[in-house]
Amino acid sequence: MTQAEDRILVLVPAWNESRNVGNTVREIRGASDDFDVVVIDDGSTDETADVARQAGAVVLTLPFNLGVGGAMRTGFTYAARHGYQRVIQVDADGQHDPADIMRVVEGLQSADISIGARFAEVGDYTVRGPRRWAMLVLASVVSKIARTRLTDVTSGFRAANRRAIEQYVRYYPAEYLGDTVDSLVAAVHAGLSVTQIPVAMRARVHGTPSQHPIGAAVYLFRSGFALLLAVMRNPMRRPESNASPA
């Protein structure tokens, strides 16, 4: 057994997060000695990479911005090549509490993918209006596909075991919501199981969230379209996905 097989890899996709990523990395490293931290610098134009290195993270630098999906596929490829058995994604902006990492990872004892769910009666994180309606519809449909109750299928705070890592290396879409909804539907169609662990979200320290009231209606339309594409195309990918892991 290699050293990496005993450890948990924390992947932090980051785009222009120089004001947040340093503290996020330090918090993760302080949460447990069992965590290795890799920041995927997604084509940042600020000091994200330097700040992350100074905080103690390994940094993978992409030459231009690929989005969360492209960044995470890079991270999963790194995990597979280095023999990690457990990986968890943590956002660079500090909204995911590193104190919850181990709780989410422990969900892998009963499933291949463990989601840190924001809408599971823990914390006071709320979303209103069309964006909330879209999240409810997405959760309902994906719950039926996964045959388990899921309340937050757009959460980026999620862990993967070795089977899921191998699946994500083969297929992890980069388009809008592909890194959450599409990747999850594809994994379920490939025979992987999913569970969720209730977590509380924290406020972003610096910067503004990617979504705002003006874009709520757009989110509703785009999320529905993303789910439709995921449901339509992933069954066709099933034979490839069911291939035995390397």
HELIX and SHEET records of a PDB file:
HELIX    1   1 GLN A    3  ASP A    6  1                                   4    
HELIX    2   2 VAL A   21  ALA A   31  1                                  11    
HELIX    3   3 THR A   48  ALA A   55  1                                   8    
HELIX    4   4 GLY A   67  ARG A   81  1                                  15    
HELIX    5   5 PRO A   98  ASP A  100  5                                   3    
HELIX    6   6 ILE A  101  GLU A  106  1                                   6    
HELIX    7   7 GLY A  107  GLN A  109  5                                   3    
HELIX    8   8 GLY A  129  ALA A  146  1                                  18    
HELIX    9   9 ARG A  162  ARG A  170  1                                   9    
HELIX   10  10 GLY A  178  ASP A  182  3                                   5    
HELIX   11  11 SER A  183  HIS A  189  1                                   7    
HELIX   12  12 PRO A  213  GLY A  215  5                                   3    
HELIX   13  13 ALA A  216  ARG A  233  1                                  18    
HELIX   14  14 ASN A  234  ARG A  237  5                                   4    
HELIX   15  15 ARG A  238  SER A  241  1                                   4    
SHEET    1   A 7 VAL A  58  LEU A  62  0                                        
SHEET    2   A 7 PHE A  35  ASP A  42  1                                        
SHEET    3   A 7 ILE A   8  ALA A  14  1                                        
SHEET    4   A 7 ARG A  86  GLN A  89  1                                        
SHEET    5   A 7 ARG A 158  ASN A 161 -1                                        
SHEET    6   A 7 ILE A 113  ALA A 117 -1                                        
SHEET    7   A 7 VAL A 194  PRO A 198  1                                        
END                                                                             
